[in-house]
């Protein structure tokens, strides 16, 4: 006997089963609590429609400005097709005067400059992301602002490497002094 799917807000939620198709026991109601806690997310199409309307664009006018067909914009807004390629998303963001990174990420893609950073330093980026996991947006903003401030005040460029001044040398505090070598 197969488990009967639960119905919530017009969506059929399949009941979890084990490998032998017997229903899994959830006496604590964990599944219901976790589903109720996850906020509904807006998809790319619905956000695009809201931005287009807020910008005062008709469907045809927006499509003509972006350089795509009105039918294509319509099916994107309805969520019937996958979000467009990054090039189209960038043009849409430009026309709507919206942050391109926000729309690119909402479309399920990654901005090219971010992808390049990850390709160049994958281990460091993964470590950084794990370190900031769980921080609120305000905290992340303060960290980013601190990094930008440090970059602006450091006139000689990024630090290339740190090396010890002399193998046996000690400072007044008893710590081996270091020299920061900077890139030319």
Helices and strands as residue ranges (DSSP letters): E 6-8, E 11-13, H 30-37, H 44-54, H 59-66, H 70-77, H 86-96, H 100-106, H 112-120, H 122-132, H 137-153, E 159-164, E 178-182
